[in-house]
Structure formats: C-alpha cells, structure tokens
Amino acid sequence: LLAESSVFNPEYSEILSYIRKKCEKLAEHQKFDFYIGANGNYITSGHIFAEIDKTQFDHLIDNIVINAIEHGITALEERFILLVNVLSVESEDSRDIEIHIMNNGNRLPSDFSIDDYIRFSKKTGSSKGQGIGGFLVNRIAQNHHGKVNLLPPSNFKLELKNEEIDYQSNFEIVITIPQKQ
C-alpha cells in the first residue's frame, strides 16, 4: 500500500530541510556525520523545492539512508560521512531535481547491479538485502515520474565551513524526479 500509485498525493515541499530532518533523526541512533548540499555547495546550501508525496518520500529516504549506514559503516577508524547533494537540473522541456546520496563506507559487491536494488526477488549479485526495499524505492520514484540510478565510486574535494576533505564516494545512488508532478 505504501508505494501504490493510487495513494500518491504530492505537495510542494522544500527538499533540503526535509532530508536534513530525516538524517538528524537517524543520526540520533547511529554514529555518522552527514552534510546536505544544494548544487554542490555544502556551506550555504539554499533551498530547492519539489512536489513530493511526503509519506512515500519518507520511505524512500529512510530506505536509502538506513541501508547506506548499515552496509557502509566499516570497522575502520575512518570517519563515516553521508553526503546528500540535491541538484536542480533544467532541460529544454523540464525542470528536474536529482538527489545524490553517497557515502565513503564499504563499496558495493563487484557483481552488484541496479537490478539488485530495484527488482524484487531478482538477485544478480552477492548483495545481502532481500530486494523489497529497493523495489519500493523504485516504485516510489516511478510514482514521482522519476528513476533510480547508481553511479560508480568517485573522488573529490568536499569543501565545508571549517575544513576541506578528500572524499572517496564508494556508493552513490541518484533519484531523479520532476520538480512538478
């Protein structure tokens, strides 16, 4: 019922503060740092609005962030950092938002594919999940007329207010939805 399109009820929401509140609540129970940015800026992030179904979007963000924490935190002494970068992307015929959720924890298994994540009961790799969470995330993205994608690991400089970090993103999932439904 949660991911059914028949109960889809979008409302105009500010995405950054919405995701920040979700991460703050999850950070109360786990030890990790997180930074929320807009268009690559993690110092003064601004505001990005979109029409989302808050009930469905809660599940989408919870599933991705909880999985990132549970599967990403390593036993190493390194600092686990979760990044969420929300981009406003304009094309000739639409304005979309991309929500990039990434972490510097464990890498995905080498045989993991997007199919592992979004297709219930279709396991092509050695991932540990059951498949239902990714399936629901994909359904919710589809309800928002969007899509789910995985990006390969990347390195970049993460500029924060009081420091600059050489960041190794080992996992990056991208949810793309139109700004208006």
OpenMM code with the backbone's topology and positions (N, CA, C; nanometers):
from openmm import Vec3, app, unit

residues = "LEU LEU ALA GLU SER SER VAL PHE ASN PRO GLU TYR SER GLU ILE LEU SER TYR ILE ARG LYS LYS CYS GLU LYS LEU ALA GLU HIS GLN LYS PHE ASP PHE TYR ILE GLY ALA ASN GLY ASN TYR ILE THR SER GLY HIS ILE PHE ALA GLU ILE ASP LYS THR GLN PHE ASP HIS LEU ILE ASP ASN ILE VAL ILE ASN ALA ILE GLU HIS GLY ILE THR ALA LEU GLU GLU ARG PHE ILE LEU LEU VAL ASN VAL LEU SER VAL GLU SER GLU ASP SER ARG ASP ILE GLU ILE HIS ILE MET ASN ASN GLY ASN ARG LEU PRO SER ASP PHE SER ILE ASP ASP TYR ILE ARG PHE SER LYS LYS THR GLY SER SER LYS GLY GLN GLY ILE GLY GLY PHE LEU VAL ASN ARG ILE ALA GLN ASN HIS HIS GLY LYS VAL ASN LEU LEU PRO PRO SER ASN PHE LYS LEU GLU LEU LYS ASN GLU GLU ILE ASP TYR GLN SER ASN PHE GLU ILE VAL ILE THR ILE PRO GLN LYS GLN".split()
positions = [
    Vec3(0.0823, -0.1199, 0.0000),
    Vec3(0.0000, 0.0000, 0.0000),
    Vec3(0.0864, 0.1258, 0.0000),
    Vec3(0.1966, 0.1208, 0.0717),
    Vec3(0.2835, 0.2386, 0.0842),
    Vec3(0.3268, 0.2949, -0.0507),
    Vec3(0.3623, 0.2083, -0.1441),
    Vec3(0.4168, 0.2539, -0.2714),
    Vec3(0.3151, 0.2509, -0.3850),
    Vec3(0.1888, 0.2368, -0.3539),
    Vec3(0.0862, 0.2321, -0.4580),
    Vec3(0.0657, 0.3691, -0.5208),
    Vec3(0.0555, 0.3721, -0.6509),
    Vec3(0.0331, 0.4989, -0.7200),
    Vec3(-0.1058, 0.5554, -0.6917),
    Vec3(-0.1999, 0.4687, -0.6534),
    Vec3(-0.3367, 0.5155, -0.6262),
    Vec3(-0.3449, 0.6037, -0.5018),
    Vec3(-0.2465, 0.5955, -0.4129),
    Vec3(-0.2466, 0.6790, -0.2917),
    Vec3(-0.1440, 0.7919, -0.3015),
    Vec3(-0.0892, 0.8123, -0.4198),
    Vec3(0.0110, 0.9157, -0.4424),
    Vec3(-0.0534, 1.0537, -0.4278),
    Vec3(0.0000, 1.1351, -0.3354),
    Vec3(-0.0578, 1.2657, -0.3051),
    Vec3(0.0553, 1.3679, -0.2856),
    Vec3(0.1052, 1.4246, -0.3954),
    Vec3(0.2193, 1.5161, -0.3827),
    Vec3(0.1808, 1.6534, -0.3294),
    Vec3(0.2754, 1.7135, -0.2574),
    Vec3(0.2602, 1.8519, -0.2118),
    Vec3(0.3950, 1.9217, -0.2247),
    Vec3(0.3903, 2.0518, -0.2432),
    Vec3(0.5093, 2.1333, -0.2630),
    Vec3(0.5890, 2.1374, -0.1334),
    Vec3(0.7166, 2.0977, -0.1379),
    Vec3(0.7998, 2.0882, -0.0176),
    Vec3(0.9411, 2.1354, -0.0465),
    Vec3(1.0070, 2.1881, 0.0560),
    Vec3(1.1479, 2.2255, 0.0468),
    Vec3(1.2284, 2.0990, 0.0767),
    Vec3(1.3024, 2.0504, -0.0208),
    Vec3(1.3653, 1.9189, -0.0144),
    Vec3(1.4829, 1.9130, 0.0834),
    Vec3(1.5688, 2.0149, 0.0868),
    Vec3(1.6882, 2.0099, 0.1710),
    Vec3(1.6549, 2.0008, 0.3195),
    Vec3(1.5662, 2.0856, 0.3676),
    Vec3(1.5310, 2.0799, 0.5100),
    Vec3(1.4574, 1.9501, 0.5419),
    Vec3(1.3801, 1.9019, 0.4469),
    Vec3(1.3087, 1.7757, 0.4658),
    Vec3(1.4084, 1.6605, 0.4856),
    Vec3(1.5086, 1.6510, 0.3975),
    Vec3(1.6085, 1.5443, 0.4087),
    Vec3(1.6950, 1.5647, 0.5323),
    Vec3(1.7281, 1.6898, 0.5653),
    Vec3(1.8082, 1.7188, 0.6847),
    Vec3(1.7390, 1.6669, 0.8108),
    Vec3(1.6097, 1.6904, 0.8237),
    Vec3(1.5343, 1.6419, 0.9411),
    Vec3(1.5371, 1.4901, 0.9487),
    Vec3(1.5242, 1.4233, 0.8340),
    Vec3(1.5289, 1.2769, 0.8316),
    Vec3(1.6662, 1.2275, 0.8782),
    Vec3(1.7743, 1.2887, 0.8284),
    Vec3(1.9093, 1.2469, 0.8658),
    Vec3(1.9386, 1.2758, 1.0127),
    Vec3(1.8921, 1.3897, 1.0632),
    Vec3(1.9124, 1.4229, 1.2044),
    Vec3(1.8479, 1.3177, 1.2937),
    Vec3(1.7295, 1.2758, 1.2578),
    Vec3(1.6598, 1.1742, 1.3368),
    Vec3(1.7353, 1.0415, 1.3339),
    Vec3(1.7848, 1.0020, 1.2172),
    Vec3(1.8611, 0.8776, 1.2065),
    Vec3(1.9961, 0.8884, 1.2775),
    Vec3(2.0574, 1.0068, 1.2766),
    Vec3(2.1881, 1.0254, 1.3400),
    Vec3(2.1805, 1.0175, 1.4920),
    Vec3(2.0614, 1.0300, 1.5486),
    Vec3(2.0460, 1.0165, 1.6937),
    Vec3(2.0803, 0.8752, 1.7405),
    Vec3(2.0662, 0.7771, 1.6504),
    Vec3(2.0837, 0.6368, 1.6879),
    Vec3(2.2068, 0.5714, 1.6267),
    Vec3(2.2758, 0.6414, 1.5402),
    Vec3(2.3955, 0.5894, 1.4740),
    Vec3(2.5049, 0.6948, 1.4820),
    Vec3(2.6294, 0.6495, 1.4733),
    Vec3(2.7399, 0.7442, 1.4761),
    Vec3(2.7893, 0.7687, 1.3343),
    Vec3(2.7506, 0.8808, 1.2785),
    Vec3(2.7976, 0.9207, 1.1475),
    Vec3(2.7798, 1.0703, 1.1309),
    Vec3(2.8584, 1.1266, 1.0413),
    Vec3(2.8444, 1.2673, 1.0051),
    Vec3(2.7666, 1.2736, 0.8750),
    Vec3(2.6882, 1.3770, 0.8581),
    Vec3(2.6196, 1.3954, 0.7308),
    Vec3(2.6202, 1.5428, 0.6939),
    Vec3(2.6204, 1.5664, 0.5639),
    Vec3(2.6172, 1.7015, 0.5097),
    Vec3(2.5155, 1.7042, 0.3967),
    Vec3(2.4327, 1.8065, 0.3989),
    Vec3(2.3295, 1.8246, 0.2975),
    Vec3(2.3689, 1.9472, 0.2159),
    Vec3(2.3715, 1.9335, 0.0842),
    Vec3(2.4099, 2.0444, -0.0015),
    Vec3(2.3140, 2.0636, -0.1168),
    Vec3(2.3233, 2.1806, -0.1756),
    Vec3(2.2443, 2.2122, -0.2951),
    Vec3(2.3402, 2.2498, -0.4064),
    Vec3(2.3259, 2.1830, -0.5178),
    Vec3(2.4085, 2.2105, -0.6356),
    Vec3(2.5578, 2.2112, -0.6026),
    Vec3(2.6011, 2.1189, -0.5164),
    Vec3(2.7417, 2.1029, -0.4820),
    Vec3(2.7928, 2.1924, -0.3711),
    Vec3(2.7094, 2.2793, -0.3165),
    Vec3(2.7504, 2.3714, -0.2111),
    Vec3(2.7030, 2.3180, -0.0760),
    Vec3(2.7976, 2.2786, 0.0091),
    Vec3(2.7649, 2.2257, 0.1419),
    Vec3(2.7831, 2.3310, 0.2515),
    Vec3(2.8194, 2.4529, 0.2148),
    Vec3(2.8408, 2.5595, 0.3129),
    Vec3(2.7152, 2.6434, 0.3273),
    Vec3(2.6668, 2.6990, 0.2193),
    Vec3(2.5398, 2.7726, 0.2196),
    Vec3(2.4514, 2.7074, 0.1142),
    Vec3(2.3672, 2.6168, 0.1579),
    Vec3(2.3005, 2.5286, 0.0637),
    Vec3(2.1771, 2.5863, -0.0049),
    Vec3(2.1139, 2.6878, 0.0494),
    Vec3(1.9967, 2.7445, -0.0157),
    Vec3(1.8739, 2.6561, -0.0047),
    Vec3(1.7834, 2.6691, -0.1017),
    Vec3(1.6569, 2.5963, -0.0980),
    Vec3(1.6247, 2.5408, -0.2360),
    Vec3(1.5733, 2.4184, -0.2375),
    Vec3(1.5233, 2.3574, -0.3604),
    Vec3(1.3871, 2.2966, -0.3279),
    Vec3(1.2877, 2.3333, -0.4070),
    Vec3(1.1516, 2.2870, -0.3833),
    Vec3(1.1102, 2.1872, -0.4908),
    Vec3(1.0216, 2.0947, -0.4525),
    Vec3(0.9643, 1.9994, -0.5477),
    Vec3(0.8334, 1.9477, -0.4895),
    Vec3(0.7502, 1.8938, -0.5775),
    Vec3(0.6266, 1.8293, -0.5341),
    Vec3(0.6574, 1.6831, -0.5043),
    Vec3(0.6382, 1.6437, -0.3774),
    Vec3(0.6627, 1.5058, -0.3354),
    Vec3(0.5463, 1.4566, -0.2509),
    Vec3(0.5267, 1.3276, -0.2519),
    Vec3(0.4343, 1.2639, -0.1588),
    Vec3(0.5168, 1.2358, -0.0338),
    Vec3(0.4912, 1.3093, 0.0740),
    Vec3(0.5769, 1.3009, 0.1924),
    Vec3(0.5768, 1.1614, 0.2555),
    Vec3(0.4643, 1.0928, 0.2568),
    Vec3(0.4591, 0.9581, 0.3146),
    Vec3(0.5474, 0.8640, 0.2350),
    Vec3(0.5344, 0.8664, 0.1026),
    Vec3(0.6163, 0.7797, 0.0196),
    Vec3(0.7629, 0.8232, 0.0231),
    Vec3(0.7870, 0.9529, 0.0190),
    Vec3(0.9239, 1.0036, 0.0178),
    Vec3(0.9960, 0.9711, 0.1487),
    Vec3(0.9234, 0.9699, 0.2610),
    Vec3(0.9814, 0.9264, 0.3883),
    Vec3(1.0440, 0.7886, 0.3736),
    Vec3(0.9686, 0.6974, 0.3153),
    Vec3(1.0188, 0.5613, 0.2993),
    Vec3(1.1383, 0.5575, 0.2047),
    Vec3(1.1332, 0.6320, 0.0973),
    Vec3(1.2422, 0.6354, 0.0008),
    Vec3(1.3716, 0.6801, 0.0685),
    Vec3(1.3678, 0.7929, 0.1380),
    Vec3(1.4881, 0.8458, 0.2050),
    Vec3(1.5328, 0.7525, 0.3168),
    Vec3(1.4391, 0.7049, 0.4002),
    Vec3(1.4747, 0.6129, 0.5084),
    Vec3(1.5457, 0.4893, 0.4550),
    Vec3(1.4898, 0.4279, 0.3522),
    Vec3(1.5488, 0.3050, 0.2998),
    Vec3(1.6902, 0.3279, 0.2505),
    Vec3(1.7100, 0.4311, 0.1719),
    Vec3(1.8430, 0.4562, 0.1153),
    Vec3(1.9426, 0.4930, 0.2244),
    Vec3(1.9048, 0.5826, 0.3135),
    Vec3(1.9980, 0.6280, 0.4175),
    Vec3(2.0267, 0.5170, 0.5187),
    Vec3(1.9247, 0.4441, 0.5613),
    Vec3(1.9466, 0.3345, 0.6577),
    Vec3(2.0362, 0.2275, 0.5961),
    Vec3(2.0123, 0.1920, 0.4696),
    Vec3(2.0995, 0.0941, 0.4032),
    Vec3(2.2417, 0.1470, 0.3905),
    Vec3(2.2559, 0.2748, 0.3580),
    Vec3(2.3894, 0.3339, 0.3465),
    Vec3(2.4633, 0.3239, 0.4794),
    Vec3(2.3929, 0.3487, 0.5887),
    Vec3(2.4549, 0.3422, 0.7213),
    Vec3(2.4864, 0.1978, 0.7591),
    Vec3(2.3864, 0.1088, 0.7477),
    Vec3(2.4054, -0.0311, 0.7897),
    Vec3(2.5116, -0.1026, 0.7089),
    Vec3(2.5152, -0.0799, 0.5782),
    Vec3(2.6093, -0.1514, 0.4927),
    Vec3(2.7367, -0.0723, 0.4662),
    Vec3(2.7363, 0.0571, 0.4987),
    Vec3(2.8502, 0.1404, 0.4657),
    Vec3(2.9504, 0.1606, 0.5767),
    Vec3(2.9034, 0.1616, 0.7018),
    Vec3(2.9958, 0.1871, 0.8123),
    Vec3(3.0923, 0.0701, 0.8248),
    Vec3(3.2194, 0.1021, 0.8291),
    Vec3(3.3223, -0.0011, 0.8385),
    Vec3(3.3769, -0.0083, 0.9796),
    Vec3(3.4511, -0.1110, 1.0059),
    Vec3(3.5143, -0.1271, 1.1369),
    Vec3(3.6411, -0.0441, 1.1479),
    Vec3(3.6770, 0.0245, 1.0416),
    Vec3(3.7974, 0.1071, 1.0429),
    Vec3(3.7787, 0.2288, 1.1323),
    Vec3(3.8849, 0.2954, 1.1608),
    Vec3(3.8813, 0.4148, 1.2432),
    Vec3(3.8435, 0.5387, 1.1629),
    Vec3(3.8142, 0.5196, 1.0346),
    Vec3(3.7821, 0.6330, 0.9489),
    Vec3(3.6484, 0.6958, 0.9875),
    Vec3(3.6338, 0.8185, 0.9494),
    Vec3(3.5117, 0.8948, 0.9736),
    Vec3(3.4100, 0.8603, 0.8644),
    Vec3(3.2944, 0.8087, 0.9034),
    Vec3(3.1888, 0.7751, 0.8077),
    Vec3(3.1094, 0.9024, 0.7792),
    Vec3(3.1045, 0.9391, 0.6505),
    Vec3(3.0361, 1.0619, 0.6115),
    Vec3(2.9312, 1.0291, 0.5052),
    Vec3(2.8095, 1.0670, 0.5343),
    Vec3(2.6996, 1.0550, 0.4397),
    Vec3(2.6774, 1.1915, 0.3770),
    Vec3(2.6770, 1.1972, 0.2451),
    Vec3(2.6519, 1.3224, 0.1739),
    Vec3(2.5202, 1.3115, 0.0993),
    Vec3(2.4440, 1.4190, 0.1023),
    Vec3(2.3248, 1.4299, 0.0191),
    Vec3(2.3379, 1.5613, -0.0563),
    Vec3(2.3431, 1.5516, -0.1872),
    Vec3(2.3552, 1.6688, -0.2724),
    Vec3(2.2316, 1.6739, -0.3613),
    Vec3(2.1534, 1.7792, -0.3487),
    Vec3(2.0317, 1.7947, -0.4290),
    Vec3(2.0617, 1.8969, -0.5383),
    Vec3(2.0402, 1.8544, -0.6614),
    Vec3(2.0680, 1.9398, -0.7764),
    Vec3(1.9376, 1.9797, -0.8443),
    Vec3(1.9327, 2.1025, -0.8883),
    Vec3(1.8231, 2.1497, -0.9723),
    Vec3(1.8748, 2.1470, -1.1152),
    Vec3(1.8105, 2.0668, -1.2010),
    Vec3(1.8585, 2.0442, -1.3367),
    Vec3(1.7505, 2.0868, -1.4349),
    Vec3(1.7867, 2.1805, -1.5236),
    Vec3(1.6914, 2.2273, -1.6245),
    Vec3(1.7302, 2.1747, -1.7610),
    Vec3(1.6291, 2.1328, -1.8358),
    Vec3(1.6495, 2.0976, -1.9764),
    Vec3(1.5498, 2.1789, -2.0582),
    Vec3(1.5471, 2.1554, -2.1875),
    Vec3(1.4577, 2.2326, -2.2735),
    Vec3(1.3109, 2.2164, -2.2362),
    Vec3(1.2732, 2.0955, -2.1941),
    Vec3(1.1323, 2.0686, -2.1717),
    Vec3(1.0937, 2.0375, -2.0274),
    Vec3(1.1894, 2.0408, -1.9340),
    Vec3(1.1521, 2.0110, -1.7952),
    Vec3(1.2525, 2.0684, -1.6965),
    Vec3(1.2114, 2.0706, -1.5727),
    Vec3(1.2994, 2.1052, -1.4613),
    Vec3(1.2900, 1.9891, -1.3632),
    Vec3(1.4030, 1.9240, -1.3406),
    Vec3(1.4084, 1.8075, -1.2533),
    Vec3(1.4936, 1.8389, -1.1315),
    Vec3(1.4797, 1.7526, -1.0317),
    Vec3(1.5759, 1.7548, -0.9223),
    Vec3(1.6415, 1.6177, -0.9186),
    Vec3(1.7692, 1.6187, -0.8872),
    Vec3(1.8449, 1.4959, -0.8667),
    Vec3(1.8884, 1.4935, -0.7214),
    Vec3(1.8608, 1.3849, -0.6550),
    Vec3(1.9028, 1.3676, -0.5164),
    Vec3(2.0129, 1.2621, -0.5164),
    Vec3(2.1365, 1.3071, -0.4904),
    Vec3(2.2521, 1.2183, -0.4859),
    Vec3(2.2788, 1.1844, -0.3402),
    Vec3(2.2702, 1.0573, -0.3061),
    Vec3(2.3005, 1.0123, -0.1697),
    Vec3(2.4238, 0.9237, -0.1803),
    Vec3(2.5301, 0.9637, -0.1094),
    Vec3(2.6565, 0.8906, -0.1201),
    Vec3(2.7221, 0.8757, 0.0166),
    Vec3(2.8121, 0.7760, 0.0249),
    Vec3(2.8892, 0.7610, 0.1480),
    Vec3(3.0281, 0.7106, 0.1154),
    Vec3(3.1154, 0.7229, 0.2144),
    Vec3(3.2548, 0.6826, 0.1987),
    Vec3(3.2838, 0.5505, 0.2680),
    Vec3(3.1814, 0.4711, 0.2917),
    Vec3(3.1968, 0.3422, 0.3594),
    Vec3(3.2302, 0.2295, 0.2637),
    Vec3(3.1804, 0.1116, 0.2972),
    Vec3(3.2060, -0.0068, 0.2153),
    Vec3(3.1548, 0.0107, 0.0734),
    Vec3(3.2286, -0.0460, -0.0202),
    Vec3(3.1842, -0.0473, -0.1603),
    Vec3(3.0783, -0.1553, -0.1778),
    Vec3(3.0009, -0.1395, -0.2827),
    Vec3(2.9061, -0.2438, -0.3201),
    Vec3(2.9834, -0.3641, -0.3712),
    Vec3(2.9262, -0.4851, -0.3596),
    Vec3(2.9940, -0.6005, -0.4194),
    Vec3(3.0186, -0.5761, -0.5680),
    Vec3(3.1272, -0.6284, -0.6218),
    Vec3(3.1640, -0.6022, -0.7615),
    Vec3(3.0592, -0.6531, -0.8601),
    Vec3(2.9794, -0.7521, -0.8209),
    Vec3(2.8772, -0.8054, -0.9109),
    Vec3(2.7383, -0.7442, -0.8863),
    Vec3(2.7323, -0.6373, -0.8082),
    Vec3(2.6056, -0.5709, -0.7788),
    Vec3(2.5618, -0.4897, -0.9005),
    Vec3(2.4338, -0.4939, -0.9306),
    Vec3(2.3810, -0.4138, -1.0413),
    Vec3(2.2586, -0.3374, -0.9927),
    Vec3(2.2156, -0.2415, -1.0725),
    Vec3(2.0960, -0.1664, -1.0371),
    Vec3(1.9772, -0.2614, -1.0243),
    Vec3(1.9776, -0.3702, -1.1012),
    Vec3(1.8704, -0.4696, -1.0904),
    Vec3(1.8626, -0.5291, -0.9503),
    Vec3(1.9781, -0.5462, -0.8852),
    Vec3(1.9785, -0.5956, -0.7474),
    Vec3(1.8949, -0.5061, -0.6570),
    Vec3(1.9024, -0.3796, -0.6837),
    Vec3(1.8388, -0.2839, -0.5941),
    Vec3(1.6917, -0.2609, -0.6242),
    Vec3(1.6523, -0.2568, -0.7505),
    Vec3(1.5163, -0.2128, -0.7817),
    Vec3(1.4185, -0.3232, -0.8199),
    Vec3(1.4649, -0.4447, -0.8398),
    Vec3(1.3740, -0.5521, -0.8805),
    Vec3(1.3589, -0.6528, -0.7687),
    Vec3(1.2414, -0.6589, -0.7121),
    Vec3(1.2118, -0.7501, -0.6020),
    Vec3(1.2339, -0.8950, -0.6433),
    Vec3(1.3064, -0.9660, -0.5619),
    Vec3(1.3350, -1.1086, -0.5788),
    Vec3(1.4219, -1.1410, -0.6996),
    Vec3(1.4815, -1.0428, -0.7627),
    Vec3(1.5751, -1.0700, -0.8722),
    Vec3(1.7137, -1.0313, -0.8227),
    Vec3(1.7882, -1.1290, -0.7794),
    Vec3(1.9202, -1.1049, -0.7229),
    Vec3(2.0268, -1.1485, -0.8232),
    Vec3(2.0967, -1.0529, -0.8827),
    Vec3(2.2001, -1.0853, -0.9800),
    Vec3(2.3392, -1.0834, -0.9184),
    Vec3(2.3520, -1.0345, -0.7985),
    Vec3(2.4831, -1.0232, -0.7355),
    Vec3(2.4846, -1.0859, -0.5982),
    Vec3(2.5894, -1.0586, -0.5230),
    Vec3(2.6047, -1.1180, -0.3902),
    Vec3(2.5643, -1.0210, -0.2794),
    Vec3(2.4754, -0.9289, -0.3078),
    Vec3(2.4314, -0.8337, -0.2051),
    Vec3(2.3540, -0.9080, -0.0966),
    Vec3(2.3488, -0.8492, 0.0222),
    Vec3(2.2870, -0.9146, 0.1373),
    Vec3(2.1385, -0.8853, 0.1520),
    Vec3(2.0888, -0.7853, 0.0845),
    Vec3(1.9497, -0.7453, 0.1031),
    Vec3(1.8490, -0.8447, 0.0488),
    Vec3(1.7233, -0.8234, 0.0860),
    Vec3(1.6145, -0.9088, 0.0407),
    Vec3(1.5567, -0.8638, -0.0930),
    Vec3(1.5749, -0.7379, -0.1275),
    Vec3(1.5250, -0.6876, -0.2537),
    Vec3(1.3977, -0.6056, -0.2437),
    Vec3(1.3268, -0.6142, -0.1323),
    Vec3(1.1993, -0.5420, -0.1244),
    Vec3(1.2203, -0.3921, -0.1047),
    Vec3(1.3215, -0.3498, -0.0297),
    Vec3(1.3444, -0.2073, -0.0063),
    Vec3(1.3737, -0.1315, -0.1343),
    Vec3(1.4644, -0.1851, -0.2150),
    Vec3(1.4971, -0.1222, -0.3422),
    Vec3(1.3799, -0.1228, -0.4378),
    Vec3(1.3026, -0.2305, -0.4352),
    Vec3(1.1832, -0.2399, -0.5185),
    Vec3(1.0861, -0.1271, -0.4824),
    Vec3(1.0645, -0.1052, -0.3523),
    Vec3(0.9741, 0.0016, -0.3079),
    Vec3(1.0309, 0.1398, -0.3418),
    Vec3(1.1618, 0.1583, -0.3272),
    Vec3(1.2252, 0.2849, -0.3639),
    Vec3(1.2006, 0.3123, -0.5119),
    Vec3(1.2183, 0.2114, -0.5951),
    Vec3(1.1957, 0.2278, -0.7385),
    Vec3(1.0493, 0.2603, -0.7683),
    Vec3(0.9571, 0.1916, -0.7022),
    Vec3(0.8134, 0.2195, -0.7228),
    Vec3(0.7799, 0.3627, -0.6829),
    Vec3(0.8354, 0.4072, -0.5720),
    Vec3(0.8087, 0.5436, -0.5252),
    Vec3(0.8671, 0.6445, -0.6240),
    Vec3(0.9886, 0.6195, -0.6729),
    Vec3(1.0478, 0.7079, -0.7746),
    Vec3(0.9597, 0.7101, -0.8989),
    Vec3(0.9099, 0.5952, -0.9414),
    Vec3(0.8211, 0.5888, -1.0575),
    Vec3(0.6911, 0.6641, -1.0322),
    Vec3(0.6367, 0.6540, -0.9114),
    Vec3(0.5158, 0.7299, -0.8770),
    Vec3(0.5394, 0.8795, -0.8922),
    Vec3(0.6615, 0.9224, -0.8655),
    Vec3(0.7006, 1.0631, -0.8801),
    Vec3(0.7447, 1.0930, -1.0241),
    Vec3(0.7205, 1.0014, -1.1163),
    Vec3(0.7606, 1.0129, -1.2570),
    Vec3(0.9122, 1.0238, -1.2705),
    Vec3(0.9825, 0.9513, -1.1827),
    Vec3(1.1277, 0.9584, -1.1798),
    Vec3(1.1933, 0.8241, -1.2003),
    Vec3(1.3227, 0.8214, -1.1682),
    Vec3(1.4012, 0.6998, -1.1860),
    Vec3(1.5115, 0.6915, -1.0814),
    Vec3(1.5684, 0.5717, -1.0691),
    Vec3(1.6761, 0.5420, -0.9741),
    Vec3(1.7980, 0.5000, -1.0549),
    Vec3(1.9154, 0.5477, -1.0138),
    Vec3(2.0384, 0.5106, -1.0821),
    Vec3(2.1513, 0.4977, -0.9802),
    Vec3(2.2492, 0.4146, -1.0096),
    Vec3(2.3701, 0.4022, -0.9283),
    Vec3(2.4869, 0.4581, -1.0072),
    Vec3(2.5745, 0.5313, -0.9403),
    Vec3(2.6946, 0.5839, -1.0048),
    Vec3(2.8173, 0.5128, -0.9488),
    Vec3(2.9245, 0.5039, -1.0272),
    Vec3(3.0469, 0.4380, -0.9789),
    Vec3(3.1162, 0.5238, -0.8732),
    Vec3(3.2074, 0.4621, -0.7961),
    Vec3(3.2835, 0.5386, -0.6965),
    Vec3(3.3549, 0.6578, -0.7598),
    Vec3(3.3727, 0.7638, -0.6798),
    Vec3(3.4411, 0.8839, -0.7294),
    Vec3(3.5176, 0.9507, -0.6160),
    Vec3(3.6150, 1.0328, -0.6537),
    Vec3(3.6946, 1.1112, -0.5586),
    Vec3(3.6736, 1.2588, -0.5874),
    Vec3(3.6631, 1.3397, -0.4812),
    Vec3(3.6538, 1.4836, -0.4993),
    Vec3(3.6861, 1.5531, -0.3681),
    Vec3(3.7078, 1.6834, -0.3766),
    Vec3(3.7307, 1.7654, -0.2572),
    Vec3(3.5955, 1.8104, -0.2040),
    Vec3(3.5702, 1.7806, -0.0780),
    Vec3(3.4478, 1.8217, -0.0110),
    Vec3(3.4809, 1.9460, 0.0707),
    Vec3(3.4252, 2.0599, 0.0284),
    Vec3(3.4515, 2.1854, 0.0978),
    Vec3(3.3396, 2.2130, 0.1971),
    Vec3(3.3795, 2.2216, 0.3248),
    Vec3(3.2869, 2.2509, 0.4331),
    Vec3(3.3243, 2.3853, 0.4943),
    Vec3(3.2474, 2.4304, 0.5907),
    Vec3(3.2746, 2.5605, 0.6519),
    Vec3(3.4148, 2.5707, 0.7102),
    Vec3(3.4539, 2.4701, 0.7883),
    Vec3(3.5800, 2.4798, 0.8616),
    Vec3(3.6873, 2.3818, 0.8150),
    Vec3(3.6596, 2.3085, 0.7072),
    Vec3(3.7590, 2.2123, 0.6613),
    Vec3(3.7337, 2.1728, 0.5157),
    Vec3(3.8378, 2.1130, 0.4583),
    Vec3(3.8284, 2.0560, 0.3243),
    Vec3(3.8713, 1.9107, 0.3370),
    Vec3(3.7917, 1.8197, 0.2803),
    Vec3(3.8156, 1.6768, 0.2950),
    Vec3(3.8356, 1.6153, 0.1567),
    Vec3(3.9376, 1.5298, 0.1450),
    Vec3(3.9491, 1.4460, 0.0259),
    Vec3(3.8473, 1.3344, 0.0444),
    Vec3(3.7417, 1.3376, -0.0341),
    Vec3(3.6296, 1.2452, -0.0148),
    Vec3(3.6307, 1.1357, -0.1197),
    Vec3(3.6174, 1.0121, -0.0743),
    Vec3(3.6050, 0.8958, -0.1622),
    Vec3(3.4625, 0.8451, -0.1498),
    Vec3(3.3812, 0.8719, -0.2508),
    Vec3(3.2441, 0.8218, -0.2520),
    Vec3(3.2468, 0.6782, -0.3036),
    Vec3(3.2156, 0.5827, -0.2162),
    Vec3(3.2158, 0.4418, -0.2547),
    Vec3(3.0777, 0.3929, -0.2972),
    Vec3(2.9760, 0.4704, -0.2676),
    Vec3(2.8392, 0.4359, -0.3050),
    Vec3(2.7672, 0.5656, -0.3383),
    Vec3(2.6980, 0.5675, -0.4513),
    Vec3(2.6192, 0.6858, -0.4861),
    Vec3(2.4947, 0.6420, -0.5614),
    Vec3(2.3817, 0.6712, -0.5013),
    Vec3(2.2534, 0.6444, -0.5651),
    Vec3(2.1917, 0.7789, -0.6009),
    Vec3(2.1277, 0.7851, -0.7161),
    Vec3(2.0676, 0.9096, -0.7636),
    Vec3(1.9186, 0.8853, -0.7895),
    Vec3(1.8364, 0.9663, -0.7270),
    Vec3(1.6930, 0.9668, -0.7519),
    Vec3(1.6641, 1.0931, -0.8322),
    Vec3(1.6079, 1.0771, -0.9500),
    Vec3(1.5724, 1.1908, -1.0351),
    Vec3(1.4214, 1.1967, -1.0469),
    Vec3(1.3650, 1.3132, -1.0126),
    Vec3(1.2197, 1.3339, -1.0255),
    Vec3(1.1946, 1.4714, -1.0837),
    Vec3(1.0806, 1.4895, -1.1515),
    Vec3(1.0463, 1.6238, -1.1975),
    Vec3(1.0134, 1.7133, -1.0777),
    Vec3(1.0431, 1.8403, -1.0912),
    Vec3(1.0153, 1.9329, -0.9821),
    Vec3(0.8651, 1.9468, -0.9586),
    Vec3(0.7871, 1.9417, -1.0664),
    Vec3(0.6412, 1.9494, -1.0553),
    Vec3(0.5822, 1.8218, -1.1101),
    Vec3(0.4852, 1.7702, -1.0386),
    Vec3(0.4190, 1.6458, -1.0804),
    Vec3(0.3064, 1.6716, -1.1778),
] * unit.nanometer
topology = app.Topology()
chain = topology.addChain("A")
for resn in residues:
    res = topology.addResidue(resn, chain)
    for name in ("N", "CA", "C"):
        topology.addAtom(name, app.Element.getBySymbol(name[0]), res)
